[in-house]
Amino acid sequence: MHELSLAGGILRIVEQTAEHEHFARLLRLRLEAGSLSGVDVRALSFALESMAPATVLEGAVIEIEEPLGRAWCMGCQQQIDVRARGDACPSCGSSQWIACGGTELRVVDMEVADA
């Protein structure tokens, strides 16, 4: 389960930010895991919740958005939205496309408190 190591990396980012920006509590953490990122959002959410006690994540609301992937269809030569690898192009039915977006896992923003 690589989501556990991803959650650990996210926790490190939040802790480093807390140290650098001098905030005491994280109220809300908003993440984005594109539909082509290969991240199981439920597993990532579970891993983050499991790590939260006694960390800066404790008590924070964690939101994970899942934007559609973007791809270049080699069949019809246009950009398309896709939900998962292996999906066919909605325009021409081709399954030959190259991902060009929605492959990222990123911290979008954090809502914090001083005390």
N, CA, C and O atoms as a Tinker XYZ file with bonds, in Angstrom:
   460  protein
     1  N      0.851000   -1.174000    0.000000    73     2
     2  CA     0.000000    0.000000    0.000000    64     1     3
     3  C      0.894000    1.234000    0.000000    63     2     4     5
     4  O      1.400000    1.631000    1.050000    81     3
     5  N      1.093000    1.838000   -1.159000    73     3     6
     6  CA     1.953000    3.016000   -1.229000    64     5     7
     7  C      1.266000    4.262000   -0.672000    63     6     8     9
     8  O      1.925000    5.280000   -0.464000    81     7
     9  N     -0.034000    4.204000   -0.429000    73     7    10
    10  CA    -0.738000    5.349000    0.133000    64     9    11
    11  C     -0.229000    5.679000    1.531000    63    10    12    13
    12  O     -0.263000    6.840000    1.940000    81    11
    13  N      0.240000    4.677000    2.270000    73    11    14
    14  CA     0.797000    4.919000    3.597000    64    13    15
    15  C      2.065000    5.774000    3.503000    63    14    16    17
    16  O      2.253000    6.693000    4.301000    81    15
    17  N      2.928000    5.476000    2.537000    73    15    18
    18  CA     4.130000    6.306000    2.379000    64    17    19
    19  C      3.778000    7.682000    1.833000    63    18    20    21
    20  O      4.428000    8.667000    2.184000    81    19
    21  N      2.758000    7.769000    0.977000    73    19    22
    22  CA     2.301000    9.075000    0.505000    64    21    23
    23  C      1.778000    9.907000    1.674000    63    22    24    25
    24  O      2.072000   11.099000    1.771000    81    23
    25  N      1.007000    9.281000    2.557000    73    23    26
    26  CA     0.479000    9.974000    3.736000    64    25    27
    27  C      1.626000   10.468000    4.621000    63    26    28    29
    28  O      1.566000   11.573000    5.159000    81    27
    29  N      2.659000    9.656000    4.768000    73    27    30
    30  CA     3.830000   10.079000    5.541000    64    29    31
    31  C      4.507000   11.287000    4.925000    63    30    32    33
    32  O      4.940000   12.188000    5.644000    81    31
    33  N      4.604000   11.318000    3.614000    73    31    34
    34  CA     5.176000   12.474000    2.922000    64    33    35
    35  C      4.327000   13.719000    3.097000    63    34    36    37
    36  O      4.855000   14.816000    3.281000    81    35
    37  N      3.013000   13.553000    3.040000    73    35    38
    38  CA     2.104000   14.688000    3.247000    64    37    39
    39  C      2.243000   15.218000    4.667000    63    38    40    41
    40  O      2.286000   16.430000    4.879000    81    39
    41  N      2.315000   14.310000    5.642000    73    39    42
    42  CA     2.502000   14.726000    7.037000    64    41    43
    43  C      3.803000   15.513000    7.189000    63    42    44    45
    44  O      3.827000   16.533000    7.877000    81    43
    45  N      4.880000   15.055000    6.558000    73    43    46
    46  CA     6.159000   15.783000    6.632000    64    45    47
    47  C      6.027000   17.193000    6.037000    63    46    48    49
    48  O      6.558000   18.156000    6.591000    81    47
    49  N      5.323000   17.307000    4.917000    73    47    50
    50  CA     5.123000   18.625000    4.297000    64    49    51
    51  C      4.380000   19.549000    5.261000    63    50    52    53
    52  O      4.764000   20.704000    5.439000    81    51
    53  N      3.317000   19.037000    5.878000    73    51    54
    54  CA     2.528000   19.854000    6.804000    64    53    55
    55  C      3.358000   20.233000    8.025000    63    54    56    57
    56  O      3.313000   21.381000    8.466000    81    55
    57  N      4.113000   19.288000    8.575000    73    55    58
    58  CA     4.952000   19.584000    9.740000    64    57    59
    59  C      6.032000   20.610000    9.410000    63    58    60    61
    60  O      6.288000   21.512000   10.208000    81    59
    61  N      6.666000   20.485000    8.251000    73    59    62
    62  CA     7.689000   21.459000    7.850000    64    61    63
    63  C      7.077000   22.843000    7.651000    63    62    64    65
    64  O      7.677000   23.858000    8.007000    81    63
    65  N      5.877000   22.868000    7.078000    73    63    66
    66  CA     5.188000   24.144000    6.885000    64    65    67
    67  C      4.826000   24.764000    8.232000    63    66    68    69
    68  O      4.963000   25.973000    8.417000    81    67
    69  N      4.364000   23.941000    9.171000    73    67    70
    70  CA     4.027000   24.437000   10.513000    64    69    71
    71  C      5.256000   25.038000   11.186000    63    70    72    73
    72  O      5.169000   26.084000   11.830000    81    71
    73  N      6.385000   24.383000   11.038000    73    71    74
    74  CA     7.623000   24.890000   11.635000    64    73    75
    75  C      8.057000   26.200000   10.976000    63    74    76    77
    76  O      8.464000   27.145000   11.653000    81    75
    77  N      7.965000   26.240000    9.671000    73    75    78
    78  CA     8.401000   27.431000    8.922000    64    77    79
    79  C      7.447000   28.614000    9.094000    63    78    80    81
    80  O      7.884000   29.758000    9.218000    81    79
    81  N      6.145000   28.331000    9.099000    73    79    82
    82  CA     5.138000   29.401000    9.169000    64    81    83
    83  C      4.647000   29.677000   10.597000    63    82    84    85
    84  O      3.856000   30.595000   10.816000    81    83
    85  N      5.113000   28.885000   11.558000    73    83    86
    86  CA     4.819000   29.083000   12.977000    64    85    87
    87  C      3.323000   29.032000   13.306000    63    86    88    89
    88  O      2.806000   29.915000   13.990000    81    87
    89  N      2.641000   28.013000   12.825000    73    87    90
    90  CA     1.251000   27.847000   13.241000    64    89    91
    91  C      1.139000   26.660000   14.176000    63    90    92    93
    92  O      1.923000   25.714000   14.098000    81    91
    93  N      0.153000   26.721000   15.064000    73    91    94
    94  CA     0.009000   25.702000   16.098000    64    93    95
    95  C     -0.915000   24.562000   15.690000    63    94    96    97
    96  O     -0.688000   23.404000   16.043000    81    95
    97  N     -1.958000   24.906000   14.941000    73    95    98
    98  CA    -2.935000   23.870000   14.594000    64    97    99
    99  C     -3.312000   23.950000   13.122000    63    98   100   101
   100  O     -3.398000   25.028000   12.533000    81    99
   101  N     -3.530000   22.790000   12.559000    73    99   102
   102  CA    -4.056000   22.682000   11.207000    64   101   103
   103  C     -5.561000   22.458000   11.330000    63   102   104   105
   104  O     -6.003000   21.500000   11.964000    81   103
   105  N     -6.333000   23.336000   10.728000    73   103   106
   106  CA    -7.791000   23.198000   10.784000    64   105   107
   107  C     -8.314000   22.394000    9.593000    63   106   108   109
   108  O     -9.185000   21.538000    9.741000    81   107
   109  N     -7.769000   22.684000    8.418000    73   107   110
   110  CA    -8.241000   22.022000    7.201000    64   109   111
   111  C     -7.063000   21.828000    6.251000    63   110   112   113
   112  O     -6.237000   22.722000    6.070000    81   111
   113  N     -7.005000   20.639000    5.649000    73   111   114
   114  CA    -5.994000   20.309000    4.660000    64   113   115
   115  C     -6.725000   19.884000    3.401000    63   114   116   117
   116  O     -7.538000   18.960000    3.424000    81   115
   117  N     -6.427000   20.566000    2.301000    73   115   118
   118  CA    -7.079000   20.225000    1.038000    64   117   119
   119  C     -6.037000   19.680000    0.080000    63   118   120   121
   120  O     -5.042000   20.337000   -0.226000    81   119
   121  N     -6.287000   18.461000   -0.390000    73   119   122
   122  CA    -5.400000   17.763000   -1.311000    64   121   123
   123  C     -6.108000   17.559000   -2.642000    63   122   124   125
   124  O     -7.333000   17.639000   -2.737000    81   123
   125  N     -5.312000   17.297000   -3.659000    73   123   126
   126  CA    -5.846000   16.967000   -4.971000    64   125   127
   127  C     -5.118000   15.723000   -5.473000    63   126   128   129
   128  O     -3.891000   15.712000   -5.571000    81   127
   129  N     -5.879000   14.680000   -5.790000    73   127   130
   130  CA    -5.327000   13.448000   -6.342000    64   129   131
   131  C     -6.036000   13.197000   -7.666000    63   130   132   133
   132  O     -7.171000   12.720000   -7.695000    81   131
   133  N     -5.361000   13.522000   -8.750000    73   131   134
   134  CA    -5.950000   13.364000  -10.073000    64   133   135
   135  C     -6.380000   11.932000  -10.332000    63   134   136   137
   136  O     -5.806000   10.990000   -9.787000    81   135
   137  N     -7.388000   11.780000  -11.163000    73   135   138
   138  CA    -7.927000   10.439000  -11.417000    64   137   139
   139  C     -6.931000    9.518000  -12.114000    63   138   140   141
   140  O     -7.135000    8.304000  -12.138000    81   139
   141  N     -5.863000   10.067000  -12.678000    73   139   142
   142  CA    -4.837000    9.249000  -13.324000    64   141   143
   143  C     -3.567000    9.147000  -12.474000    63   142   144   145
   144  O     -2.529000    8.696000  -12.958000    81   143
   145  N     -3.650000    9.565000  -11.210000    73   143   146
   146  CA    -2.469000    9.580000  -10.339000    64   145   147
   147  C     -2.100000    8.198000   -9.802000    63   146   148   149
   148  O     -0.978000    7.990000   -9.343000    81   147
   149  N     -3.025000    7.272000   -9.858000    73   147   150
   150  CA    -2.759000    5.954000   -9.301000    64   149   151
   151  C     -2.938000    5.894000   -7.799000    63   150   152   153
   152  O     -2.566000    4.903000   -7.169000    81   151
   153  N     -3.501000    6.940000   -7.216000    73   151   154
   154  CA    -3.707000    7.004000   -5.767000    64   153   155
   155  C     -5.117000    6.505000   -5.440000    63   154   156   157
   156  O     -6.099000    6.961000   -6.026000    81   155
   157  N     -5.199000    5.574000   -4.507000    73   155   158
   158  CA    -6.498000    5.131000   -3.988000    64   157   159
   159  C     -6.884000    6.139000   -2.903000    63   158   160   161
   160  O     -6.326000    6.131000   -1.806000    81   159
   161  N     -7.833000    6.992000   -3.224000    73   159   162
   162  CA    -8.192000    8.104000   -2.339000    64   161   163
   163  C     -8.713000    7.607000   -0.998000    63   162   164   165
   164  O     -8.405000    8.199000    0.036000    81   163
   165  N     -9.490000    6.541000   -0.993000    73   163   166
   166  CA    -9.993000    6.011000    0.281000    64   165   167
   167  C     -8.851000    5.499000    1.147000    63   166   168   169
   168  O     -8.847000    5.718000    2.359000    81   167
   169  N     -7.891000    4.825000    0.544000    73   167   170
   170  CA    -6.742000    4.315000    1.300000    64   169   171
   171  C     -5.878000    5.470000    1.819000    63   170   172   173
   172  O     -5.380000    5.415000    2.944000    81   171
   173  N     -5.702000    6.510000    1.004000    73   171   174
   174  CA    -4.924000    7.674000    1.442000    64   173   175
   175  C     -5.618000    8.372000    2.602000    63   174   176   177
   176  O     -4.971000    8.753000    3.577000    81   175
   177  N     -6.924000    8.540000    2.502000    73   175   178
   178  CA    -7.685000    9.164000    3.575000    64   177   179
   179  C     -7.568000    8.364000    4.865000    63   178   180   181
   180  O     -7.374000    8.935000    5.938000    81   179
   181  N     -7.684000    7.048000    4.763000    73   179   182
   182  CA    -7.546000    6.171000    5.931000    64   181   183
   183  C     -6.146000    6.290000    6.535000    63   182   184   185
   184  O     -5.996000    6.375000    7.753000    81   183
   185  N     -5.120000    6.295000    5.675000    73   183   186
   186  CA    -3.743000    6.403000    6.164000    64   185   187
   187  C     -3.516000    7.728000    6.886000    63   186   188   189
   188  O     -2.876000    7.759000    7.937000    81   187
   189  N     -4.033000    8.819000    6.331000    73   187   190
   190  CA    -3.878000   10.126000    6.984000    64   189   191
   191  C     -4.603000   10.167000    8.321000    63   190   192   193
   192  O     -4.075000   10.699000    9.298000    81   191
   193  N     -5.806000    9.610000    8.374000    73   191   194
   194  CA    -6.559000    9.572000    9.633000    64   193   195
   195  C     -5.846000    8.713000   10.672000    63   194   196   197
   196  O     -5.866000    9.030000   11.861000    81   195
   197  N     -5.216000    7.626000   10.227000    73   195   198
   198  CA    -4.489000    6.746000   11.145000    64   197   199
   199  C     -3.253000    7.419000   11.726000    63   198   200   201
   200  O     -2.877000    7.152000   12.868000    81   199
   201  N     -2.622000    8.290000   10.945000    73   199   202
   202  CA    -1.412000    8.983000   11.390000    64   201   203
   203  C     -1.712000   10.215000   12.234000    63   202   204   205
   204  O     -0.834000   10.695000   12.950000    81   203
   205  N     -2.916000   10.727000   12.165000    73   203   206
   206  CA    -3.257000   12.017000   12.747000    64   205   207
   207  C     -3.040000   12.155000   14.254000    63   206   208   209
   208  O     -2.536000   13.193000   14.685000    81   207
   209  N     -3.393000   11.164000   15.078000    73   207   210
   210  CA    -3.246000   11.361000   16.527000    64   209   211
   211  C     -1.829000   11.776000   16.920000    63   210   212   213
   212  O     -0.840000   11.186000   16.485000    81   211
   213  N     -1.768000   12.807000   17.755000    73   211   214
   214  CA    -0.511000   13.342000   18.300000    64   213   215
   215  C      0.367000   13.995000   17.234000    63   214   216   217
   216  O      1.572000   14.143000   17.435000    81   215
   217  N     -0.224000   14.386000   16.102000    73   215   218
   218  CA     0.516000   15.126000   15.075000    64   217   219
   219  C     -0.252000   16.405000   14.767000    63   218   220   221
   220  O     -1.336000   16.634000   15.302000    81   219
   221  N      0.308000   17.215000   13.918000    73   219   222
   222  CA    -0.344000   18.456000   13.503000    64   221   223
   223  C     -1.639000   18.172000   12.724000    63   222   224   225
   224  O     -2.472000   19.065000   12.572000    81   223
   225  N     -1.811000   16.947000   12.234000    73   223   226
   226  CA    -3.031000   16.571000   11.518000    64   225   227
   227  C     -4.213000   16.299000   12.447000    63   226   228   229
   228  O     -5.362000   16.288000   12.005000    81   227
   229  N     -3.935000   16.082000   13.725000    73   227   230
   230  CA    -5.001000   15.715000   14.662000    64   229   231
   231  C     -6.098000   16.774000   14.703000    63   230   232   233
   232  O     -5.820000   17.951000   14.932000    81   231
   233  N     -7.319000   16.366000   14.485000    73   231   234
   234  CA    -8.475000   17.246000   14.525000    64   233   235
   235  C     -8.739000   18.025000   13.246000    63   234   236   237
   236  O     -9.750000   18.720000   13.148000    81   235
   237  N     -7.860000   17.923000   12.278000    73   235   238
   238  CA    -8.032000   18.668000   11.029000    64   237   239
   239  C     -9.032000   17.964000   10.114000    63   238   240   241
   240  O     -9.144000   16.738000   10.111000    81   239
   241  N     -9.739000   18.756000    9.352000    73   239   242
   242  CA   -10.609000   18.227000    8.297000    64   241   243
   243  C     -9.728000   18.022000    7.079000    63   242   244   245
   244  O     -9.040000   18.942000    6.635000    81   243
   245  N     -9.752000   16.816000    6.545000    73   243   246
   246  CA    -8.937000   16.503000    5.373000    64   245   247
   247  C     -9.865000   16.269000    4.195000    63   246   248   249
   248  O    -10.710000   15.374000    4.215000    81   247
   249  N     -9.691000   17.092000    3.167000    73   247   250
   250  CA   -10.505000   16.984000    1.958000    64   249   251
   251  C     -9.603000   16.569000    0.802000    63   250   252   253
   252  O     -8.533000   17.144000    0.602000    81   251
   253  N    -10.038000   15.572000    0.048000    73   251   254
   254  CA    -9.267000   15.117000   -1.103000    64   253   255
   255  C    -10.151000   15.230000   -2.340000    63   254   256   257
   256  O    -11.143000   14.513000   -2.475000    81   255
   257  N     -9.785000   16.128000   -3.229000    73   255   258
   258  CA   -10.502000   16.314000   -4.477000    64   257   259
   259  C     -9.911000   15.377000   -5.533000    63   258   260   261
   260  O     -8.717000   15.077000   -5.512000    81   259
   261  N    -10.758000   14.921000   -6.453000    73   259   262
   262  CA   -10.323000   13.993000   -7.502000    64   261   263
   263  C    -10.682000   14.537000   -8.891000    63   262   264   265
   264  O    -11.668000   14.108000   -9.491000    81   263
   265  N     -9.884000   15.476000   -9.396000    73   263   266
   266  CA   -10.194000   16.011000  -10.720000    64   265   267
   267  C     -9.995000   14.949000  -11.811000    63   266   268   269
   268  O     -9.183000   14.034000  -11.678000    81   267
   269  N    -10.759000   15.106000  -12.881000    73   267   270
   270  CA   -10.620000   14.211000  -14.027000    64   269   271
   271  C     -9.223000   14.328000  -14.619000    63   270   272   273
   272  O     -8.551000   15.349000  -14.478000    81   271
   273  N     -8.809000   13.266000  -15.279000    73   271   274
   274  CA    -7.554000   13.304000  -16.006000    64   273   275
   275  C     -7.749000   13.975000  -17.354000    63   274   276   277
   276  O     -8.851000   13.993000  -17.901000    81   275
   277  N     -6.671000   14.521000  -17.877000    73   275   278
   278  CA    -6.672000   15.084000  -19.229000    64   277   279
   279  C     -5.727000   14.259000  -20.070000    63   278   280   281
   280  O     -4.682000   13.811000  -19.598000    81   279
   281  N     -6.099000   14.062000  -21.316000    73   279   282
   282  CA    -5.270000   13.238000  -22.194000    64   281   283
   283  C     -5.334000   13.768000  -23.618000    63   282   284   285
   284  O     -6.265000   14.479000  -23.998000    81   283
   285  N     -4.320000   13.402000  -24.395000    73   283   286
   286  CA    -4.285000   13.714000  -25.817000    64   285   287
   287  C     -4.616000   12.424000  -26.552000    63   286   288   289
   288  O     -3.879000   11.441000  -26.477000    81   287
   289  N     -5.745000   12.447000  -27.269000    73   287   290
   290  CA    -6.175000   11.265000  -28.010000    64   289   291
   291  C     -5.424000   11.214000  -29.338000    63   290   292   293
   292  O     -5.459000   12.161000  -30.123000    81   291
   293  N     -4.747000   10.097000  -29.572000    73   291   294
   294  CA    -4.018000    9.942000  -30.825000    64   293   295
   295  C     -4.962000    9.595000  -31.976000    63   294   296   297
   296  O     -4.605000    9.754000  -33.144000    81   295
   297  N     -6.161000    9.125000  -31.649000    73   295   298
   298  CA    -7.128000    8.786000  -32.688000    64   297   299
   299  C     -7.760000   10.008000  -33.323000    63   298   300   301
   300  O     -7.794000   10.122000  -34.548000    81   299
   301  N     -8.264000   10.927000  -32.503000    73   299   302
   302  CA    -8.972000   12.101000  -33.049000    64   301   303
   303  C     -8.177000   13.393000  -32.898000    63   302   304   305
   304  O     -8.647000   14.464000  -33.282000    81   303
   305  N     -6.964000   13.293000  -32.335000    73   303   306
   306  CA    -6.064000   14.442000  -32.230000    64   305   307
   307  C     -6.663000   15.615000  -31.450000    63   306   308   309
   308  O     -6.594000   16.765000  -31.884000    81   307
   309  N     -7.246000   15.303000  -30.298000    73   307   310
   310  CA    -7.780000   16.369000  -29.453000    64   309   311
   311  C     -7.614000   16.010000  -27.985000    63   310   312   313
   312  O     -7.409000   14.846000  -27.640000    81   311
   313  N     -7.703000   17.021000  -27.118000    73   311   314
   314  CA    -7.643000   16.770000  -25.678000    64   313   315
   315  C     -8.992000   16.265000  -25.197000    63   314   316   317
   316  O    -10.046000   16.724000  -25.637000    81   315
   317  N     -8.929000   15.306000  -24.281000    73   315   318
   318  CA   -10.143000   14.699000  -23.747000    64   317   319
   319  C    -10.049000   14.593000  -22.233000    63   318   320   321
   320  O     -8.957000   14.642000  -21.666000    81   319
   321  N    -11.202000   14.446000  -21.577000    73   319   322
   322  CA   -11.267000   14.143000  -20.150000    64   321   323
   323  C    -11.414000   12.638000  -19.993000    63   322   324   325
   324  O    -12.194000   12.012000  -20.711000    81   323
   325  N    -10.670000   12.052000  -19.060000    73   323   326
   326  CA   -10.771000   10.617000  -18.785000    64   325   327
   327  C    -10.822000   10.392000  -17.280000    63   326   328   329
   328  O    -10.228000   11.142000  -16.506000    81   327
   329  N    -11.532000    9.363000  -16.884000    73   327   330
   330  CA   -11.657000    9.041000  -15.460000    64   329   331
   331  C    -10.606000    8.037000  -15.001000    63   330   332   333
   332  O    -10.184000    8.064000  -13.845000    81   331
   333  N    -10.181000    7.151000  -15.902000    73   331   334
   334  CA    -9.247000    6.102000  -15.505000    64   333   335
   335  C     -8.422000    5.652000  -16.705000    63   334   336   337
   336  O     -8.831000    5.796000  -17.857000    81   335
   337  N     -7.268000    5.112000  -16.408000    73   335   338
   338  CA    -6.431000    4.546000  -17.472000    64   337   339
   339  C     -7.211000    3.407000  -18.129000    63   338   340   341
   340  O     -7.867000    2.614000  -17.453000    81   339
   341  N     -7.129000    3.341000  -19.430000    73   339   342
   342  CA    -7.850000    2.305000  -20.162000    64   341   343
   343  C     -9.206000    2.758000  -20.671000    63   342   344   345
   344  O     -9.821000    2.061000  -21.478000    81   343
   345  N     -9.688000    3.917000  -20.216000    73   343   346
   346  CA   -10.949000    4.442000  -20.733000    64   345   347
   347  C    -10.802000    4.782000  -22.211000    63   346   348   349
   348  O     -9.729000    5.181000  -22.664000    81   347
   349  N    -11.880000    4.623000  -22.949000    73   347   350
   350  CA   -11.886000    4.980000  -24.363000    64   349   351
   351  C    -12.169000    6.470000  -24.518000    63   350   352   353
   352  O    -12.805000    7.086000  -23.663000    81   351
   353  N    -11.696000    7.029000  -25.602000    73   351   354
   354  CA   -11.964000    8.426000  -25.928000    64   353   355
   355  C    -13.468000    8.602000  -26.115000    63   354   356   357
   356  O    -14.089000    7.840000  -26.856000    81   355
   357  N    -14.060000    9.595000  -25.455000    73   355   358
   358  CA   -15.496000    9.809000  -25.610000    64   357   359
   359  C    -15.885000   10.299000  -27.012000    63   358   360   361
   360  O    -17.049000   10.204000  -27.400000    81   359
   361  N    -14.921000   10.817000  -27.765000    73   359   362
   362  CA   -15.221000   11.330000  -29.102000    64   361   363
   363  C    -15.114000   10.263000  -30.191000    63   362   364   365
   364  O    -15.998000   10.141000  -31.039000    81   363
   365  N    -14.018000    9.488000  -30.159000    73   363   366
   366  CA   -13.785000    8.547000  -31.265000    64   365   367
   367  C    -13.718000    7.080000  -30.834000    63   366   368   369
   368  O    -13.678000    6.189000  -31.682000    81   367
   369  N    -13.705000    6.825000  -29.520000    73   367   370
   370  CA   -13.665000    5.449000  -29.032000    64   369   371
   371  C    -12.275000    4.839000  -28.947000    63   370   372   373
   372  O    -12.136000    3.694000  -28.517000    81   371
   373  N    -11.253000    5.568000  -29.343000    73   371   374
   374  CA    -9.887000    5.051000  -29.292000    64   373   375
   375  C     -9.422000    4.924000  -27.841000    63   374   376   377
   376  O     -9.792000    5.725000  -26.983000    81   375
   377  N     -8.622000    3.923000  -27.592000    73   375   378
   378  CA    -8.028000    3.801000  -26.264000    64   377   379
   379  C     -6.538000    4.158000  -26.303000    63   378   380   381
   380  O     -5.795000    3.878000  -25.362000    81   379
   381  N     -6.125000    4.770000  -27.390000    73   379   382
   382  CA    -4.741000    5.206000  -27.536000    64   381   383
   383  C     -4.663000    6.700000  -27.255000    63   382   384   385
   384  O     -4.925000    7.531000  -28.124000    81   383
   385  N     -4.301000    7.013000  -26.034000    73   383   386
   386  CA    -4.144000    8.393000  -25.623000    64   385   387
   387  C     -2.978000    8.510000  -24.667000    63   386   388   389
   388  O     -2.522000    7.522000  -24.092000    81   387
   389  N     -2.503000    9.732000  -24.507000    73   387   390
   390  CA    -1.365000   10.020000  -23.635000    64   389   391
   391  C     -1.840000   10.986000  -22.559000    63   390   392   393
   392  O     -2.389000   12.046000  -22.857000    81   391
   393  N     -1.621000   10.606000  -21.303000    73   391   394
   394  CA    -2.025000   11.463000  -20.179000    64   393   395
   395  C     -1.236000   12.767000  -20.197000    63   394   396   397
   396  O     -0.021000   12.767000  -20.396000    81   395
   397  N     -1.937000   13.877000  -19.988000    73   395   398
   398  CA    -1.261000   15.177000  -19.918000    64   397   399
   399  C     -1.765000   16.001000  -18.736000    63   398   400   401
   400  O     -1.448000   17.186000  -18.635000    81   399
   401  N     -2.536000   15.400000  -17.850000    73   399   402
   402  CA    -3.006000   16.080000  -16.651000    64   401   403
   403  C     -3.803000   15.122000  -15.791000    63   402   404   405
   404  O     -4.295000   14.101000  -16.273000    81   403
   405  N     -3.927000   15.452000  -14.527000    73   403   406
   406  CA    -4.655000   14.575000  -13.612000    64   405   407
   407  C     -3.819000   13.425000  -13.097000    63   406   408   409
   408  O     -4.351000   12.431000  -12.601000    81   407
   409  N     -2.505000   13.562000  -13.215000    73   407   410
   410  CA    -1.589000   12.521000  -12.740000    64   409   411
   411  C     -0.932000   12.906000  -11.418000    63   410   412   413
   412  O     -0.127000   12.149000  -10.877000    81   411
   413  N     -1.275000   14.077000  -10.904000    73   411   414
   414  CA    -0.588000   14.629000   -9.744000    64   413   415
   415  C     -1.304000   14.320000   -8.424000    63   414   416   417
   416  O     -2.519000   14.128000   -8.375000    81   415
   417  N     -0.509000   14.282000   -7.377000    73   415   418
   418  CA    -1.002000   14.324000   -5.996000    64   417   419
   419  C     -0.349000   15.566000   -5.408000    63   418   420   421
   420  O      0.876000   15.677000   -5.382000    81   419
   421  N     -1.177000   16.506000   -4.931000    73   419   422
   422  CA    -0.582000   17.747000   -4.418000    64   421   423
   423  C     -1.388000   18.325000   -3.267000    63   422   424   425
   424  O     -2.594000   18.106000   -3.146000    81   423
   425  N     -0.682000   19.069000   -2.430000    73   423   426
   426  CA    -1.325000   19.836000   -1.371000    64   425   427
   427  C     -1.825000   21.120000   -2.025000    63   426   428   429
   428  O     -1.042000   21.887000   -2.585000    81   427
   429  N     -3.135000   21.348000   -1.952000    73   427   430
   430  CA    -3.718000   22.550000   -2.558000    64   429   431
   431  C     -3.591000   23.724000   -1.611000    63   430   432   433
   432  O     -3.062000   24.772000   -1.979000    81   431
   433  N     -4.076000   23.550000   -0.386000    73   431   434
   434  CA    -3.946000   24.597000    0.623000    64   433   435
   435  C     -4.218000   24.054000    2.008000    63   434   436   437
   436  O     -4.672000   22.923000    2.184000    81   435
   437  N     -3.924000   24.902000    2.994000    73   435   438
   438  CA    -4.124000   24.573000    4.401000    64   437   439
   439  C     -4.777000   25.748000    5.091000    63   438   440   441
   440  O     -4.442000   26.902000    4.826000    81   439
   441  N     -5.707000   25.454000    5.972000    73   439   442
   442  CA    -6.291000   26.467000    6.853000    64   441   443
   443  C     -5.699000   26.203000    8.230000    63   442   444   445
   444  O     -5.777000   25.082000    8.732000    81   443
   445  N     -5.113000   27.214000    8.840000    73   443   446
   446  CA    -4.376000   27.016000   10.082000    64   445   447
   447  C     -4.840000   27.995000   11.166000    63   446   448   449
   448  O     -5.556000   28.959000   10.895000    81   447
   449  N     -4.410000   27.717000   12.395000    73   447   450
   450  CA    -4.696000   28.592000   13.540000    64   449   451
   451  C     -3.423000   28.770000   14.352000    63   450   452   453
   452  O     -2.570000   27.882000   14.388000    81   451
   453  N     -3.300000   29.907000   14.995000    73   451   454
   454  CA    -2.109000   30.188000   15.805000    64   453   455
   455  C     -2.122000   29.479000   17.133000    63   454   456   457
   456  O     -1.067000   29.153000   17.677000    81   455
   457  N     -3.304000   29.236000   17.664000    73   455   458
   458  CA    -3.357000   28.604000   18.993000    64   457   459
   459  C     -4.186000   27.370000   18.983000    63   458   460
   460  O     -4.335000   26.718000   20.017000    81   459
